[in-house]
Amino acid sequence: MKRNVSRRLLMFFLAVVLVIPQYLLSNDTTVVKAAADPVYKRASVHDPSVIEADGQFYVFGSHLAAAKTKDFMQWEQISSSVSADNPLFENVLEELKETFDWAESDTLWAADVIQLEDGKYYMYYNACKGDSPRSALGVAVSDSVDGPYKDQGIILKSGMWDEESEDGTIYDATKHPNAVDPDVFFDKNGKLWMVYGSYSGGIFILEMDPKTGKQLPNQGYGKKLLGGNHSRIEGAYIQYSKETDYYYMYLSFGGLDSTGGYNMRVVRSKTPDGPYYDAAGNDMTNVKADPTLPLFDDKSIEPYGVKLMGSYLFKREVGESGTGIGTGYVSPGHNSVYYDESTDEQYLIFHTRFPERGEQHEIRVHKMYMNEAGWPVVSPYEYAGESLQDVAAADITGDYKFINHGKDISAEIKKSVLISLNSDGTISGEVSGTWKEKGSNKAELTIDGKVYNGVFVSQWDPTSKTNVLTFTATSSEGVSVWGSKAESKTDEEIVEAVKSGLELGDTTAVISNLKLITEGLRGAQISWSSSNLDVVTNDGRVIRPTNGAAATVTLTATITKGEAVAEKTFEITVLPEEKGKLAAHYAFEGNLTDSTGTQADGQPTGNLISNTGGAISYTEGKTGQGAIFDGASGVLLPKGLISSNKYSVSFWLNPEQLTNYTTAFFGAKSDVNWISFVPKGHDGVGNNSMIWSNNDGWYDADAGTQIPANVWSHIAFTVDNGALNVYINGEKAFSGTDFFNVFTDKNALFALGVNYWDIPFKGLMDEVLVYDSVALSEDTIKDYYNTGTIPVVSEPITPAPDEETDKPEEDDTTSPEDGAGTDKPDDNNSGEDGSEETAENEELGNVTDDSDKDSVKGEGHGLPNTATNSFNYLMAGIAMIVIGACAFLFKRKRARIE
């Protein structure tokens, strides 16, 4: 009996031991998200053209990139670049050699694939020189949609200066097309057409032979539909709608990069070969740039077409649900459309870049609906499986984030403002007017005297991670407006939300000015007061102590909304000013060693800063030996080389090739706060060499010239508290003010030849010098260029390298968006496969206001909290088991004695 009691006590004790840790663990882990949250897998295809085949949707685009999906949400990357091992061809470099030779290019532009009557798949490929419309457009055939394709030859050429063109006249780039960007389609009567063209003479259309896939004879370049005089119009895609009996031609206006103002527009016609009209009734045939104005005149074409979407941001404010800056796109465009004839449902498929993410781009899909005037309107948020439902009028009233896309072509990101759709049918806030619901979900809004027609639709908001009511509508002037319903809160709730969400990041080692936010959710005001104005002012300016000792300051934020008030305090530790020094010198004398002896060795990377597998070799340099960068590798330098807003960088560069956006020297506080020297800049600076920086905005320091390939050039730049100077070969090439303060702590990351996104540097580099807290003078830089004598500021005073602050760590290099590509029509593609992510990491949600959460910062190698807690609970459980066992043995022994 006693033994049974003892056993029962032991079993009960063991059960408690097993249950308690599980209970504790379950209360310490992150709440599992609902299964209903959309799950996305990303892919990068620039200029995606869609085709349905084998129960899946495939997209083909520039650089021979392709991807597929079953649901428009989870994509699988098929191919990424023009290379011999691209699976779409057995060897595209050999198969399309004639095309590459004619276009004087090693890459391909936007492709299109269609299945013809013989059941085979026809790929319309094209290549362009890039700085001229010298292009070739051809067709290849395959039995399978995913290849391999066999070339059937070039069918069109352009850019043959002073020579006879396809129509028998001498080629004129202001009148004749650039033979790129094809879209091949059947009209409602079964005729086959190809629309094509970009910039140059405009958009043209040809009737095609459905048996051969080539154009019918004696058409020349075909019929012109619109554009000319190098107007920036491209990416035509024509889709017939059975619902309206119109042909809709989708177009992209502006420049494709992040500063180019790319935006999607649509016009329509009753016949596939036009004429096409916009919503205002303008005949698009004669829409083109003004030849008397500078090249790429956007102002002449801005008024035309129905603008569906440009750069925008649904802004997230402090105190609002979610993380990051909000949800938005930069330069979305070059779209295709999937139209389901059985349901009349439409999907807009396009590529886009993103606010604060540079030239990264990915595929996005948005649902489209026809308004009562027969014009497509685009859902504000990415497709997540939604469809139109009945919407009760009572559910419509409330506050909305509002975006007006306008008609302009500019780099401006349209940021949301707050409006209210009131129960009495009025609209108030940043705009005024009236609203009403027609039927079960149709929207009519009158804003500032203009009428907009569209729909109300519930969508997944990736910032708040909830379903919200949205509206999308367009006017007869061709302007689109969007709304996304915002959270409803009282003033007291707003103030508490702002207080909870207000952060300054890591304030334990401050070395630069603090960014103090003065407005939060719903216009809540935030004022600041400092306990020591000699160290930190009320507007966040930091004055570092000069006595060698750190100073601690209390900053108090007072949050006000109406009568509601709350306070939040922050302890700020400001580090003392440091002496200027040569922080690092990489001479590349057969190794990646720092010659000052104060920093760790550099480490080779792969083709991105976050990848491994690369290699650096050495050859004769500018002085002694220099480093060879093979176009697939870079060098990760120790973090923290610069930790002030006063510094200098100097190096010698000999590029073997020049590609847009490729970095030579890269420094990053985070993926949205960085500086880069780019030998070949973007179109906005005429592809000149530049210092390029991002910090909640762009800074373009145009050097006024592009450094040459296969020649040594000396590069230097200095920053002195916002004053930026750039030098090329000892001469000042740029001088500007208000440059961003990037290196605000000792955790910044540095690299040579690679960044998170772009094609790696290919060529030679030598004598990299990095000075911290020193802005070298113009005379000093010129003297170094002429003599090679390294400027001496003072003896380095930094301590010997320590693993936590100096040694490059893999954790510091993880790209926040691994797999995003940066394809450009005039570049090679370095895109990687997309990675799976849930809506929790959607859009810009991975960008936080907290500096201690920046994706490029090291987090050390300690166990994460959950692992530490699990370990503690396990030890506690083991201890309890041991105690229980001892108690059992003691009890048993006592029983025997008794």
Beta strands, then each sheet from edge to edge (+ up, - down):
strand 1: 39-41
strand 2: 49-53
strand 3: 56-60
strand 4: 66-69
strand 5: 75-79
strand 6: 112-115
strand 7: 121-128
strand 8: 135-142
strand 9: 150-158
strand 10: 183-186
strand 11: 192-196
strand 12: 203-208
strand 13: 223-226
strand 14: 233-241
strand 15: 246-253
strand 16: 263-269
strand 17: 306-309
strand 18: 312-315
strand 19: 326-340
strand 20: 345-353
strand 21: 362-370
strand 22: 376-378
strand 23: 398-404
strand 24: 414-415
strand 25: 417-421
strand 26: 426-429
strand 27: 433-438
strand 28: 442-447
strand 29: 450-461
strand 30: 466-475
strand 31: 480-485
strand 32: 525-530
strand 33: 551-561
strand 34: 564-574
strand 35: 581-586
strand 36: 603-605
strand 37: 617-620
strand 38: 625-630
strand 39: 634-637
strand 40: 646-655
strand 41: 665-670
strand 42: 673-678
strand 43: 690-695
strand 44: 698-702
strand 45: 713-720
strand 46: 723-728
strand 47: 731-736
strand 48: 749-752
strand 49: 762-772
strand 50: 836-838
sheet 1: 1+ 50-
sheet 2: 2+ 3- 4+ 5-
sheet 3: 6+ 7- 8+ 9-
sheet 4: 10+ 11- 12+ 13-
sheet 5: 14+ 15- 16+ 17-
sheet 6: 22+ 21- 20+ 19- 18+ 24+
sheet 7: 23+ 25- 26+ 27- 28+ 29- 30+ 31- 23+
sheet 8: 32+ 33- 34+
sheet 9: 35+ 49- 38+ 37-
sheet 10: 35+ 49- 40+ 45- 46+ 47-
sheet 11: 36+ 39- 48+ 41- 42+ 43- 44+
end
